[in-house]
């Protein structure tokens, strides 16, 4: 796949390398104490219904099986699903059936899992119904692992602050409300660890796939200088932007295309020297981001 090479981007051994200006890379008070590996999937859109356009809903099951084989070999520390695990259904009963079917396969891969809410996850369900089924307590939260601070965000709120649920929203109106912003600001100030953020709707664009108040969220992410990367889905295609010293990486959707080769999933590795590597499979691109410390070695 042809990749656009920018001013601070170069190729090394066939892998896309991206580096930020030295001034934008902070010196972390604490460094990762071990290599952390995370399996990432997004936009599975599982549903027991015929294809629509390039979305092959039923084939997600076999595609996830292929991802499972890879993750069981790599044994990541945990898995992250970046939203739209299921596609929309006409009834709550049908939607729950979709969710239980795909989550049974996903849960079998690894005991430690994190789910980002996507707009399709709550098209027919409420957030509590979705989270209850996948056994996750909250829709936005943070945790530490291996010397890295991880943040899960929820942008499934309308502009008026009302949570998405049961077809009460337009998919082009995602927002991170004031209460979540206040929590995020406090959470980022509370840690000196390097930070990785997981989101569904994009924080790097102002089009229909972007969070409406993404500029405000980026300011919060940039304020403490310790956020390294944001991994997101929603627009279904590979994309990378470097804004304010933070890498915004949009991952390819699993649902697009027919056949197991039309698939996408990845293994993210965070190394103790601050290097972040994305090993992409099938349609997912590879990336490597070197930290200032790693570049100096």
N, C-alpha and C positions, 0 to 999 in steps of 0.2 A: 504494500500500500504506500502510495506516495505521501510524504509528510512535508508540511511547510516548514522550512528552516528559517528561523529568525536571527536577530542580531546576537542574542546570547545563547544560541542553540547550535549544537554540532553533532555529527555522527561519529560514534566510536564502535567498531566491531559490529556494525549493523544495528546498533541500539541508539535510539534518540536520547541525547544528553541535553539537559537544560540546566543552566546555572544562572543565578541572580547576581546582580552587582554586589560587591563585597559590603557596601554600606547598608544593604538591606538584610544582611544575615546577622542575627544577634549572636552573642556569646552566651550560651545557656549556663545558668548557675549550676544546674544539674544536668548530667548527660545520661542517655540511656545506658543501663548497666548490662544489657544483653541484646542479642538480635531478636527482634519481634517480627513475626510473620502473621499476616492477616489474609484470609481468603475473602474475595469480594465478588459479589454478583449483583446485578441490577435489572430491573424492568423485565421480569419473567412473564408477567401478564398471563399467568396460567388461567385457563378456562376450558371447560368441556364444550367447545363450540367450534364451528367451522372457521377457517382462516378468513381474515378481512384484510384486503390489501396484502402487504408483506408480513403481516403478523400471523404467525402460525401457533395459535394458543395451545393446542393439545400437544404439540411437539416439545413444549417446554419440559415435559416430564423426562423424555429421553435425553434432552440437552443437559438437564440437571444431573442425570445419571453420569454423563461424561465428566462434568465438573466434579462430581463426587469422587470419581476414580482418581482424578488428579489431586484433589485435596487430601484424600486418604493416603496418597503417596507422600505428599509434602508435609502433612500434619501441621497445619497452621495453628497458632495459639488460639485463634477464634475466627469466626466467620461474621461478615457484615453483609446484609441484604439492603441495598440502597433505595428500596421503594418500588411500588407497583409489583408486588409479589403476585397479585391476582388481577384479573381484569374485571370489568363491571358485570353485574348480573341484575336480573329483573326483580329478584326477591332476596330477602335476607337468608332464607333457607338455602337457596342455590349458591349464594356467595359464600356462606359458611362451608358448604360442601367443597367448593373450589379451594378455599383456604386450608381446610383440613387435609385435602389430598396433596397439595404441593408442600405443605409444611411437614407432613409426615416424612417425605423424602429429604427435605432440607434439614430437619432436626436430626435425622439419622447420620448425617455427615460428621457433626461435631457437637459436643455438649454445650460449648460456649458460643452463643450466637447473639447477634444484635440486629434489630429490625428498625429501619428508617421508614416512617410512614410516607407513602406516596398517595397522590390524589385518587388513584384507582383502588387503593386499599380501603378507602372510606367513601367510595361512591355509593354503596348500598349499606355498608356497616357503619356503626359508630366507632370512634377510636377505642372505647373500652371493650367493645365486642372483638375488634381485631386483636388488640393487645392481650385480652383474656385468652383468646384461642392460641396465640403463640407464646403465652406465658411470659410476657414482658410487662413490668410494672408501669413504666412511664414512656411517654412519646419523645421527651427530650431529657437528657441527663449526661453525665460524664463519668469517666472511670480512668484509673491509672493501670498500666500494664508494662512491665519491663522497663521502667524509666521513661515512658511516654504517656502523655495525657491525651485521652481520646474524648471527643465531644460528639454526641448525636443530637441533631437538630430536627425540629418539626416545623415546616412552613405550611402545613395544611390548615390555614386560618384565612378567612375572608378579610378584606380591608377593614371591616367594622369589628374585627376581633372574634367573630363567631367561628367556632371550629367547623371544619368540613364534616359532613355526615349526611347520608341518605339523600343524595342529589340536591343538596341545598346550596351549591356553589358552582361557579364557573372555573374551569381548570386554569384559566389565564389570570386568576386573582389569588395567587399564593402570597402569604405574608408571614413574617415572624412578629408576633404581637409584643406590646410593651412589656408585659410580665416576663416573657421569655428573653427579651433583650436585657432586662435588668438581671435576670439570672445569669445569662451568658457573660455579661460584663463582670459580675462578681466572681463567677467561676474562673474566668481567664486570669483575673487579678490574684486569685488564690494559689496559683501554681507557677513555678519557675521551670517546670519541665517543658520540653518541646511538645507542641500540640498538633494533633491531626483531627480534622473535622469531617464528619460524615453528614451529607444532606441528600435530599431527593431533588427538589427543584434547584435550578442553577443560581449561584450567587455571583456569577461573573458576567451576566448579560442582562439587558433591560428589555428583551423581546418577550414573546409569549411564554417562553420556557424559563424565564427568570423570575425570581422572587421580586415582588413589587418594590419592597424597600431594601433591596440588596445593597445599595450604596451605604445605607446606615449600618447594615450588618458588617460590611467589609471594614468600615471604620473601627468597629468594635474588635474585629479580628486583628487589625493592624496595630491597635493601640499599645499592646504590651510587648510586641516584637517577638513573641515566641510561637506563633502559629506558622507551621511549615507548609501544610498542604490541606486542601479541601477536596474530598472525593464526592462526586455527585452523579446523578443519572438524569432521567426525565426526557432528554432530547434524543436519546437512543444512538447517538453517533460519537465516535472518538473526538475529543477536543481538549486542548490545553491552553490556558491563559496564565500569564504571570502578572499579577497586579499587586503593587505594594509589597513586594518581596514574598508573596504567598503564591504557591502553585495551585491553580484551580483545574482539576482533572475530571473531565466528564467521561464516564465509562460507557462502553457500547452495550446495547440492550441484548438480552438473551433471546427475546421473542422474535426478532426480525429474521426472516428467511426460513426456508424449508431445508431440513436435513441437519444432522449433527455437526457438520462442518460450518454451517451458518449459525455460529454459536459465539458466545463471548463471556469470559470470566477471567479472573486475574489473581495473582499472588503478590501482595505488597510486603516488602521487606524493609524494615527500619533498622539500620545498623548502628552500632555504638558510636561510630564516628559521625553520625548524622546523615549519612547517605540514605536516600529513599530509592528503592528499586521497584518498578512494576513489571512483573513478568506476565505478559498477556497471552491468552490462548485463543486460537482461531481468529476471530475478527477484532479482538482487543489488542491495541497497540502496546508495545513495550516502552518504558521510560526509565531514565535514571536522573535523579537530582542529587548533585553533590553539595554538601554543606561547605561553608568557608573553611571549617576545620579539616574536612576530608580533602579539599582542594589543595591545602597547604602541605599535605604529606607527600 
